[in-house]
Amino acid sequence: MTRLLPLAACALALGACFDDPDNTITNPRDERIEWIYETGQGVYYGSPATSPDGQTVYLGTSEPAQSFVPRQNYVHAVTVATGARLWTFGLGLSEVRSSPAVGPDGSISFIAEERNASGGFVKTELVRVSSAGALVWRIELGAAANRVDEGFSAPAVAADGSAYVATDSLSASSSTGQIRWTRFHTGEDLRASPVVGADGTVYFAAHNVPLTAMHPDSGRVLWERTLGTSDHVHGSPAIGSDGAIYVATDECKLFATAADGAPLWTYDVGAGGSGCDIRSSPAIAGDGTIIFGTSNRLPRPVLFAIRPDGTLRWTYNPSGLPVDVAASSFDIYSSPAIGSDGTVYFGHEYGRIYAVDVVTGSERWVVRTDNDKGIAWSSPALTVNGVLLINDLEGNLHAVRTESIGLQGTAEWPRYRGTNRSAGRR
């Protein structure tokens, strides 16, 4: 594993930069990039999450299903200030293909999906480690006789340390690692992620699973709502301050549902026949504006902002992209993060990081990373020190300087999975 030092650190210790094989000078394409941490492995679906104090960032490594190469994987803990590695937790051939979730006690929960040397899936576990990288517990999930590609769902961790995660079903575990209940034995990979409301209610929606509200202790269904005719959900719901739930589907629609399950409105992003998919999870600004990205068609992916009444506020068409590259390389899978100064940040499949105004959608700046292969699924975290953290597919974690002093304090759901801890709860 190679750690790329900030340029300032190299200037102070040029001998160490050249002589130490673990350190390498980097020349980022944009002066906003303060450091780049190389995991040495790929990062497919996952996004970074931070410790409660925002000083440490966590990231797990993995490989794409379609191009699996058996190699050792790890969960990495990295210092936000310098990009220095604090510790790694070894996974063997298991992979963290979704985002880790940081609990109220600072522990890190994640899904570890084990493959054999030929790429076949053999085991899926929910793992919890301490903030020092020591194993707390691990439990096996899913049906052993029906192994599917289960590792895409990110855990939700409640205030009491309970965890909720989807594999081939939705499972609830106690804070001590005991399975309490399971729901939705669909026999397919449930890539969507559950979220937890302020009162502990668990919300989940996926392919063949309607948006469902469940009691956290028993899994008892409180209500459910069908989401259109094509209910594929690949992302995470967002929860507003009034308890409303917002879910985007691959039918190219955003659904708003009241806390009691009553439909509020549906925004059809693809109205007019252009069509799209939505893999980006919504974020909600302080004034209730819902922001998310699209993928596939439209005629090319854009960022949407929808008012809280379900009407269009603005769209942003990413700039600076090459004209000789197919629009299929321009998807916005990344979920936005809303900064304290009203800047919306998101990653782009073509290796860009964009900053736009939350009110108008006008562009503020663009950062080009060294990897045009892209920031596909990664969603940015944003620390109180103004550092934006986002990874690319090749496992490079970027620290980018911004003008935002953390996430927008008044935002109802300011980023993917709610906060920088990615715990998926209000």
C-alpha positions as CSV (number, residue, x, y, z in Angstrom):
1,M,0.0,0.0,0.0
2,T,1.3,3.4,-0.9
3,R,0.5,6.7,0.9
4,L,0.8,9.8,-1.2
5,L,2.0,12.7,0.9
6,P,0.6,16.2,0.6
7,L,2.9,18.4,-1.4
8,A,3.5,20.6,1.6
9,A,4.8,17.6,3.6
10,C,7.1,16.6,0.8
11,A,8.5,20.1,0.6
12,L,9.4,19.8,4.3
13,A,10.9,16.3,4.0
14,L,12.1,15.7,0.5
15,G,14.6,13.1,1.6
16,A,11.8,11.0,3.1
17,C,9.7,11.4,0.1
18,F,12.4,10.0,-2.2
19,D,14.0,7.5,0.2
20,D,11.0,5.8,1.9
21,P,9.3,3.3,-0.5
22,D,6.0,3.8,1.3
23,N,5.9,7.4,0.3
24,T,5.5,8.9,-3.2
25,I,5.3,12.5,-4.4
26,T,2.1,13.2,-6.2
27,N,1.5,16.1,-8.6
28,P,-2.3,16.5,-8.5
29,R,-3.9,18.1,-11.5
30,D,-5.7,20.6,-9.3
31,E,-4.3,22.7,-6.5
32,R,-7.4,22.0,-4.4
33,I,-6.3,18.3,-4.0
34,E,-4.4,18.3,-0.7
35,W,-3.4,14.6,-0.6
36,I,-4.3,11.3,-2.2
37,Y,-4.2,8.1,-0.2
38,E,-3.7,4.9,-2.3
39,T,-5.3,1.8,-0.8
40,G,-3.5,-0.5,-3.3
41,Q,-6.8,-2.2,-4.1
42,G,-10.0,-1.1,-6.0
43,V,-13.0,0.5,-4.4
44,Y,-16.1,-0.5,-6.3
45,Y,-19.4,0.6,-4.6
46,G,-18.2,2.2,-1.4
47,S,-17.9,5.7,-0.1
48,P,-15.8,7.1,2.8
49,A,-17.3,7.6,6.2
50,T,-15.7,9.5,9.1
51,S,-15.3,9.2,12.8
52,P,-17.7,11.2,15.1
53,D,-15.0,13.9,15.5
54,G,-14.3,14.0,11.8
55,Q,-10.6,13.4,12.2
56,T,-10.4,9.9,10.8
57,V,-11.9,8.5,7.5
58,Y,-12.7,4.9,6.9
59,L,-12.8,3.1,3.5
60,G,-13.1,-0.6,2.5
61,T,-11.6,-2.2,-0.6
62,S,-13.2,-4.4,-3.3
63,E,-13.2,-5.5,-6.9
64,P,-15.9,-5.2,-9.6
65,A,-17.9,-8.4,-10.0
66,Q,-17.3,-8.5,-13.8
67,S,-13.4,-8.3,-13.5
68,F,-12.6,-10.1,-10.2
69,V,-9.0,-10.5,-9.3
70,P,-8.4,-12.5,-6.1
71,R,-6.3,-10.3,-3.8
72,Q,-6.1,-9.3,-0.1
73,N,-8.6,-6.6,0.9
74,Y,-8.7,-4.3,3.9
75,V,-10.7,-1.6,5.8
76,H,-8.4,1.4,6.0
77,A,-8.4,4.1,8.7
78,V,-6.7,7.3,7.5
79,T,-6.0,10.6,9.2
80,V,-8.0,13.4,7.6
81,A,-5.4,16.1,8.3
82,T,-2.5,14.4,6.5
83,G,-3.6,11.3,4.7
84,A,-1.5,9.1,7.0
85,R,-2.6,5.5,7.5
86,L,-3.6,4.8,11.1
87,W,-4.5,1.1,10.7
88,T,-5.9,-1.5,8.4
89,F,-8.2,-4.4,9.2
90,G,-7.5,-7.4,7.0
91,L,-10.3,-9.2,5.2
92,G,-8.5,-11.9,3.2
93,L,-10.5,-12.5,0.0
94,S,-13.6,-10.8,1.5
95,E,-14.5,-7.4,0.2
96,V,-16.3,-4.3,1.4
97,R,-18.3,-3.4,-1.6
98,S,-20.5,-0.9,0.2
99,S,-19.9,2.0,2.6
100,P,-18.9,1.5,6.2
101,A,-21.2,3.0,8.9
102,V,-19.9,4.6,12.0
103,G,-21.9,4.1,15.2
104,P,-22.4,6.5,18.1
105,D,-19.6,4.8,20.0
106,G,-17.2,5.2,17.1
107,S,-17.2,1.6,16.0
108,I,-17.3,0.8,12.3
109,S,-19.8,-1.6,10.8
110,F,-19.6,-3.0,7.3
111,I,-20.6,-5.9,5.0
112,A,-17.8,-8.3,4.1
113,E,-18.6,-10.4,1.1
114,E,-16.2,-13.4,0.6
115,R,-15.4,-14.9,-2.8
116,N,-13.3,-17.9,-3.7
117,A,-10.3,-17.7,-6.0
118,S,-12.5,-18.1,-9.1
119,G,-14.8,-15.3,-8.1
120,G,-17.8,-17.3,-6.7
121,F,-19.6,-15.8,-3.7
122,V,-19.4,-18.1,-0.7
123,K,-20.2,-16.0,2.4
124,T,-21.6,-12.6,3.5
125,E,-20.9,-11.2,7.0
126,L,-21.8,-8.1,9.0
127,V,-18.6,-7.1,10.8
128,R,-18.1,-4.6,13.5
129,V,-14.6,-3.3,14.5
130,S,-13.6,-0.7,17.1
131,S,-12.3,2.7,16.4
132,A,-8.8,1.2,17.0
133,G,-9.4,-1.5,14.3
134,A,-10.0,-4.4,16.6
135,L,-12.7,-7.0,15.9
136,V,-15.8,-6.5,18.0
137,W,-18.0,-9.2,16.4
138,R,-18.9,-10.7,13.1
139,I,-22.1,-12.6,12.0
140,E,-22.9,-14.5,8.9
141,L,-25.9,-13.2,6.9
142,G,-28.1,-14.6,4.1
143,A,-29.0,-18.1,3.1
144,A,-26.0,-20.4,2.6
145,A,-27.7,-22.3,-0.1
146,N,-28.5,-19.3,-2.2
147,R,-25.4,-17.2,-2.6
148,V,-26.0,-14.1,-4.8
149,D,-24.0,-10.9,-5.2
150,E,-25.1,-9.5,-1.8
151,G,-22.5,-7.0,-0.7
152,F,-23.9,-3.7,-2.1
153,S,-26.2,-2.6,0.7
154,A,-24.7,-0.2,3.3
155,P,-25.6,-0.9,7.0
156,A,-27.8,1.5,9.0
157,V,-26.7,1.9,12.6
158,A,-29.3,3.1,15.1
159,A,-28.7,5.2,18.2
160,D,-28.6,2.1,20.4
161,G,-26.0,0.4,18.2
162,S,-28.5,-1.9,16.4
163,A,-27.7,-2.5,12.7
164,Y,-29.9,-3.1,9.7
165,V,-28.6,-4.3,6.4
166,A,-29.8,-6.0,3.2
167,T,-28.2,-9.0,1.5
168,D,-30.7,-11.5,0.0
169,S,-33.1,-10.3,2.8
170,L,-33.2,-7.4,5.3
171,S,-31.6,-8.3,8.7
172,A,-31.7,-6.6,12.0
173,S,-28.9,-7.2,14.6
174,S,-28.5,-6.1,18.2
175,S,-25.6,-4.0,19.3
176,T,-23.9,-7.2,20.5
177,G,-24.2,-9.0,17.1
178,Q,-27.3,-11.1,17.6
179,I,-29.8,-11.4,14.7
180,R,-33.2,-10.2,15.9
181,W,-35.3,-10.5,12.8
182,T,-35.2,-10.9,9.0
183,R,-37.6,-9.7,6.3
184,F,-38.0,-10.0,2.5
185,H,-36.5,-13.3,1.6
186,T,-36.5,-12.5,-2.1
187,G,-33.6,-14.8,-3.3
188,E,-32.0,-11.9,-5.1
189,D,-29.4,-9.3,-4.3
190,L,-31.0,-6.3,-2.5
191,R,-28.6,-3.5,-3.4
192,A,-30.6,-0.8,-1.7
193,S,-29.8,0.4,1.8
194,P,-32.2,0.8,4.8
195,V,-32.4,4.0,6.8
196,V,-33.6,4.7,10.4
197,G,-35.9,7.5,11.4
198,A,-35.6,9.7,14.4
199,D,-38.1,7.5,16.3
200,G,-36.2,4.3,15.4
201,T,-38.5,3.3,12.5
202,V,-36.7,1.3,9.8
203,Y,-37.4,2.2,6.2
204,F,-36.5,0.0,3.2
205,A,-37.3,-0.3,-0.5
206,A,-35.8,-2.5,-3.2
207,H,-36.7,-4.5,-6.3
208,N,-39.9,-6.4,-5.5
209,V,-39.9,-4.7,-2.0
210,P,-42.3,-1.7,-1.7
211,L,-41.2,1.2,0.5
212,T,-41.8,-0.4,3.9
213,A,-41.8,1.1,7.4
214,M,-41.0,-1.4,10.1
215,H,-40.8,-1.5,13.9
216,P,-37.1,-1.7,14.9
217,D,-37.5,-4.3,17.6
218,S,-39.8,-6.9,15.9
219,G,-39.7,-6.0,12.2
220,R,-43.5,-5.6,12.2
221,V,-44.7,-3.8,9.1
222,L,-46.2,-0.5,10.0
223,W,-47.1,0.5,6.4
224,E,-45.9,0.0,2.8
225,R,-46.1,1.9,-0.4
226,T,-45.6,0.6,-3.9
227,L,-43.1,2.7,-6.0
228,G,-44.2,2.7,-9.6
229,T,-44.1,-0.2,-12.1
230,S,-40.3,-0.5,-12.1
231,D,-39.3,-0.4,-8.5
232,H,-35.6,-1.0,-8.8
233,V,-33.9,1.0,-6.0
234,H,-30.1,1.0,-5.9
235,G,-29.5,3.8,-3.5
236,S,-30.6,5.0,-0.1
237,P,-33.8,6.8,0.9
238,A,-33.5,10.3,2.5
239,I,-35.6,11.4,5.5
240,G,-36.8,14.9,5.9
241,S,-37.2,16.9,9.1
242,D,-40.9,16.2,9.1
243,G,-40.3,12.5,8.7
244,A,-41.1,12.4,4.9
245,I,-39.2,9.8,3.0
246,Y,-37.7,10.4,-0.5
247,V,-36.8,7.4,-2.7
248,A,-35.4,7.5,-6.3
249,T,-36.0,4.5,-8.6
250,D,-34.7,3.3,-11.9
251,E,-38.0,4.2,-13.4
252,C,-36.5,7.6,-13.4
253,K,-38.8,8.9,-10.7
254,L,-38.5,10.5,-7.3
255,F,-41.2,9.5,-4.8
256,A,-42.1,11.5,-1.7
257,T,-44.0,9.8,1.0
258,A,-45.3,11.2,4.3
259,A,-44.2,9.7,7.6
260,D,-47.5,7.8,7.9
261,G,-47.1,6.2,4.4
262,A,-49.4,8.6,2.6
263,P,-48.2,9.5,-0.9
264,L,-47.1,13.2,-1.2
265,W,-46.0,13.5,-4.8
266,T,-44.0,11.9,-7.6
267,Y,-41.5,13.7,-9.8
268,D,-41.0,12.1,-13.2
269,V,-37.5,13.0,-14.2
270,G,-37.9,11.3,-17.6
271,A,-41.1,12.9,-18.5
272,G,-41.2,13.7,-22.2
273,G,-39.7,10.3,-23.2
274,S,-36.0,10.9,-22.8
275,G,-35.7,8.5,-19.8
276,C,-32.9,7.8,-17.4
277,D,-31.9,5.8,-14.4
278,I,-31.4,7.2,-10.9
279,R,-28.7,5.4,-8.9
280,S,-27.7,8.6,-6.9
281,S,-29.3,8.9,-3.5
282,P,-31.1,12.1,-2.6
283,A,-29.7,14.8,-0.3
284,I,-32.0,17.4,1.3
285,A,-31.0,21.0,1.8
286,G,-32.0,23.3,4.6
287,D,-34.9,24.8,2.6
288,G,-36.2,21.3,1.7
289,T,-34.7,21.2,-1.8
290,I,-34.0,17.6,-2.8
291,I,-30.9,17.0,-5.0
292,F,-29.7,13.9,-6.9
293,G,-28.0,12.9,-10.0
294,T,-29.1,10.8,-13.0
295,S,-27.5,8.2,-15.2
296,N,-28.1,6.8,-18.7
297,R,-29.8,9.0,-21.4
298,L,-31.6,12.4,-20.8
299,P,-29.7,12.8,-23.4
300,R,-26.8,12.8,-20.9
301,P,-26.8,12.7,-17.1
302,V,-27.4,15.8,-15.1
303,L,-27.9,16.9,-11.5
304,F,-31.5,17.7,-10.5
305,A,-32.9,19.9,-7.7
306,I,-36.6,19.5,-6.8
307,R,-38.5,21.9,-4.5
308,P,-40.2,20.4,-1.5
309,D,-43.6,20.7,-3.3
310,G,-42.3,18.3,-6.1
311,T,-41.6,20.9,-8.8
312,L,-38.3,21.4,-10.6
313,R,-36.0,24.1,-9.2
314,W,-33.0,23.7,-11.4
315,T,-30.8,21.3,-13.3
316,Y,-27.0,21.3,-13.7
317,N,-25.3,19.9,-16.8
318,P,-21.6,19.0,-15.9
319,S,-19.1,21.1,-17.8
320,G,-15.6,20.4,-19.1
321,L,-16.3,16.9,-20.4
322,P,-14.6,15.7,-23.7
323,V,-16.8,15.7,-26.8
324,D,-15.1,12.6,-28.2
325,V,-16.2,10.4,-25.2
326,A,-19.6,8.6,-25.2
327,A,-22.2,10.0,-22.8
328,S,-22.4,6.5,-21.2
329,S,-19.1,7.5,-19.4
330,F,-20.7,10.5,-17.8
331,D,-23.1,8.9,-15.3
332,I,-23.8,10.6,-12.0
333,Y,-24.0,7.7,-9.5
334,S,-22.4,9.8,-6.8
335,S,-24.8,11.2,-4.2
336,P,-24.4,14.9,-3.4
337,A,-23.2,16.5,-0.2
338,I,-24.4,20.0,0.8
339,G,-21.8,22.3,2.4
340,S,-22.2,24.9,5.1
341,D,-21.9,27.8,2.6
342,G,-24.6,26.4,0.2
343,T,-22.3,24.5,-2.1
344,V,-23.4,21.2,-3.5
345,Y,-20.6,18.7,-4.2
346,F,-20.7,15.5,-6.2
347,G,-18.4,13.1,-8.0
348,H,-18.6,12.2,-11.7
349,E,-17.9,9.0,-13.5
350,Y,-15.4,10.7,-15.7
351,G,-13.1,11.6,-12.7
352,R,-14.4,15.0,-11.9
353,I,-15.6,16.6,-8.7
354,Y,-18.1,19.4,-9.1
355,A,-19.2,22.2,-6.9
356,V,-22.5,24.1,-7.7
357,D,-24.7,26.6,-5.9
358,V,-27.6,25.1,-4.0
359,V,-29.9,28.0,-4.8
360,T,-29.3,28.5,-8.5
361,G,-27.4,25.4,-9.7
362,S,-24.7,27.6,-11.1
363,E,-21.2,26.1,-11.2
364,R,-18.6,27.3,-8.6
365,W,-15.7,25.1,-9.5
366,V,-14.5,21.8,-11.0
367,V,-11.7,19.5,-9.9
368,R,-10.2,17.1,-12.3
369,T,-8.6,14.0,-10.7
370,D,-5.9,11.9,-12.2
371,N,-8.2,9.1,-13.0
372,D,-10.5,9.6,-15.9
373,K,-11.9,6.1,-15.3
374,G,-13.8,7.7,-12.6
375,I,-15.6,8.4,-9.4
376,A,-18.5,6.1,-10.0
377,W,-20.3,5.2,-6.9
378,S,-18.4,7.2,-4.3
379,S,-20.3,10.0,-2.6
380,P,-18.3,12.8,-0.8
381,A,-18.0,13.3,2.9
382,L,-17.3,16.9,4.0
383,T,-15.4,17.6,7.3
384,V,-15.6,20.7,9.6
385,N,-12.1,21.5,8.4
386,G,-13.4,22.1,4.9
387,V,-11.9,18.9,3.5
388,L,-14.0,16.9,1.0
389,L,-13.2,13.2,0.9
390,I,-14.1,11.0,-2.1
391,N,-12.6,7.9,-3.7
392,D,-12.3,6.6,-7.3
393,L,-12.7,3.1,-8.6
394,E,-9.0,2.4,-8.4
395,G,-9.0,2.9,-4.6
396,N,-7.5,6.4,-4.5
397,L,-9.0,8.5,-1.7
398,H,-8.8,12.2,-2.5
399,A,-8.8,15.0,0.0
400,V,-10.0,18.2,-1.6
401,R,-9.9,21.7,-0.1
402,T,-13.3,23.5,-0.1
403,E,-14.8,26.7,1.3
404,S,-17.4,24.8,3.2
405,I,-16.9,24.4,7.0
406,G,-18.5,21.0,7.1
407,L,-22.0,20.0,6.0
408,Q,-24.9,22.5,6.0
409,G,-26.1,22.7,9.6
410,T,-29.7,23.3,8.6
411,A,-29.9,20.6,6.0
412,E,-32.5,18.0,6.6
413,W,-30.3,15.2,5.1
414,P,-27.1,16.8,3.9
415,R,-25.4,13.8,2.2
416,Y,-25.4,10.1,1.4
417,R,-26.6,8.1,4.4
418,G,-27.4,11.3,6.3
419,T,-24.1,12.5,7.8
420,N,-20.4,12.0,7.4
421,R,-20.6,8.9,9.6
422,S,-22.8,7.2,6.9
423,A,-25.0,5.6,9.6
424,G,-28.2,6.0,7.6
425,R,-30.2,7.6,10.4
426,R,-31.6,10.9,11.5
